[in-house]
Amino acid sequence: MNQALAPGTGTSVVGGLSTTQILPILQSLGDLNLIGMDIVEVAQVYDHAEITSLAAATIGYNYLCLLAQMRGGAKAKHIGTILNETLSGAAAG
């Protein structure tokens, strides 16, 4: 991941992927026979605001949801809000 978005790692990548790029890629893997995934090197010492920990947990959660959909027949359901990158209200003016 990108160092600015995952400071809690010892091997960050300049220009690396963000979670908004990783999650759609992960979610598109449903046609593959997935058997495992690793989340490595979350160093809490460097992760002062828990940014890296939250990103790792979100990626892990999405992977488990993908497995549940593939193997257990779980239905995908969107909860929360959809990311809308257009400005609104006072920010638009």
MARTI-610474 format. One record per residue (C-alpha): residue in three letters; y, z, x. Coordinates in nm, 4 decimals, always signed. Each point is the difference from the previous one (the first is absolute). Example, Ala and Ser with C-alpha at 12.3 -4.5 7.8 and 13.67 -1.06 7.14 Angstrom:
2
('ALA', (-0.4500, +0.7800, +1.2300))
('SER', (+0.3440, -0.0660, +0.1370))
END
This chain:
93
('MET', (+0.0000, +0.0000, +0.0000))
('ASN', (+0.3623, -0.0334, +0.0900))
('GLN', (+0.1278, +0.2883, +0.2146))
('ALA', (+0.2969, +0.0634, -0.2277))
('LEU', (-0.2337, +0.0345, -0.2997))
('ALA', (-0.2752, +0.1946, +0.1771))
('PRO', (+0.1497, +0.2189, +0.2706))
('GLY', (-0.3012, +0.2329, +0.0045))
('THR', (-0.2215, -0.2130, +0.2203))
('GLY', (-0.0386, -0.0490, +0.3723))
('THR', (-0.0668, -0.3738, -0.0255))
('SER', (+0.2722, -0.1360, -0.2250))
('VAL', (+0.0677, -0.3721, -0.0129))
('VAL', (+0.3519, -0.1389, +0.0156))
('GLY', (+0.0334, -0.2390, -0.2929))
('GLY', (-0.3248, +0.1297, -0.1501))
('LEU', (-0.0842, -0.0112, -0.3674))
('SER', (+0.1554, +0.2269, -0.2612))
('THR', (-0.1855, +0.1661, -0.2862))
('THR', (+0.1591, -0.2480, -0.2409))
('GLN', (-0.1702, -0.2750, +0.2019))
('ILE', (-0.3278, +0.1829, +0.0569))
('LEU', (-0.0728, +0.1013, -0.3605))
('PRO', (-0.0040, -0.3536, -0.1511))
('ILE', (-0.2232, -0.1149, +0.2874))
('LEU', (-0.2370, +0.2900, -0.0616))
('GLN', (-0.0015, -0.0619, -0.3748))
('SER', (-0.0851, -0.3672, +0.0544))
('LEU', (-0.3274, +0.0887, +0.1774))
('GLY', (-0.1883, +0.0622, -0.3258))
('ASP', (-0.2225, -0.3064, +0.0446))
('LEU', (-0.1404, +0.1262, +0.3308))
('ASN', (-0.2963, +0.2321, +0.0449))
('LEU', (+0.1964, +0.2911, +0.1419))
('ILE', (-0.2094, +0.2722, +0.1608))
('GLY', (+0.2548, +0.2143, +0.1795))
('MET', (+0.3496, +0.0471, +0.1311))
('ASP', (+0.1595, +0.2115, +0.2715))
('ILE', (+0.3364, +0.1673, -0.0017))
('VAL', (+0.0615, +0.1074, +0.3563))
('GLU', (+0.2537, +0.1880, +0.2048))
('VAL', (+0.2266, +0.1887, -0.2338))
('ALA', (+0.1633, +0.2409, +0.2440))
('GLN', (+0.1640, +0.2772, -0.1986))
('VAL', (+0.1937, +0.1136, +0.3062))
('TYR', (+0.2056, -0.3222, -0.0107))
('ASP', (+0.0030, -0.0309, -0.3809))
('HIS', (+0.2905, +0.2358, -0.0732))
('ALA', (+0.0766, -0.1284, -0.3505))
('GLU', (-0.3678, -0.0704, -0.0828))
('ILE', (+0.0777, -0.3713, -0.0334))
('THR', (-0.3138, -0.1093, +0.1840))
('SER', (-0.2204, +0.2499, -0.1838))
('LEU', (+0.1225, -0.1233, -0.3375))
('ALA', (-0.0487, -0.3634, +0.1005))
('ALA', (-0.3551, +0.0734, +0.1214))
('ALA', (-0.0827, +0.1914, -0.3188))
('THR', (+0.1369, -0.2813, -0.2171))
('ILE', (-0.2008, -0.2633, +0.1861))
('GLY', (-0.3154, +0.2137, -0.0198))
('TYR', (+0.0534, +0.0636, -0.3719))
('ASN', (+0.0455, -0.3707, -0.0689))
('TYR', (-0.3180, -0.0785, +0.1931))
('LEU', (-0.1962, +0.2539, -0.2065))
('CYS', (+0.1445, -0.1477, -0.3210))
('LEU', (-0.1064, -0.3459, +0.1152))
('LEU', (-0.3549, +0.1255, +0.0624))
('ALA', (-0.0072, +0.1639, -0.3437))
('GLN', (+0.1040, -0.3267, -0.1617))
('MET', (-0.2549, -0.2024, +0.1972))
('ARG', (-0.2999, +0.2289, -0.0294))
('GLY', (+0.0572, +0.2329, -0.2891))
('GLY', (+0.1601, -0.2284, -0.2521))
('ALA', (+0.3276, +0.1932, -0.0010))
('LYS', (+0.2903, -0.1813, -0.1623))
('ALA', (+0.3238, -0.0571, +0.1883))
('LYS', (+0.2973, +0.1606, -0.1718))
('HIS', (+0.3551, -0.0002, +0.1279))
('ILE', (+0.1814, +0.3280, -0.0383))
('GLY', (+0.3541, +0.0766, +0.1024))
('THR', (+0.2699, -0.2550, +0.0614))
('ILE', (-0.0152, -0.3454, +0.1476))
('LEU', (+0.1998, -0.0483, +0.3187))
('ASN', (+0.3038, -0.2062, -0.0886))
('GLU', (+0.2057, -0.0926, +0.3007))
('THR', (+0.3017, -0.1201, -0.2000))
('LEU', (+0.2977, +0.2312, -0.0018))
('SER', (+0.1214, +0.1453, -0.3241))
('GLY', (+0.2862, +0.2133, -0.1254))
('ALA', (+0.2553, +0.1201, +0.2539))
('ALA', (-0.2131, -0.1300, +0.2898))
('ALA', (+0.0362, -0.3575, -0.1304))
('GLY', (+0.3797, +0.0176, -0.0152))
END
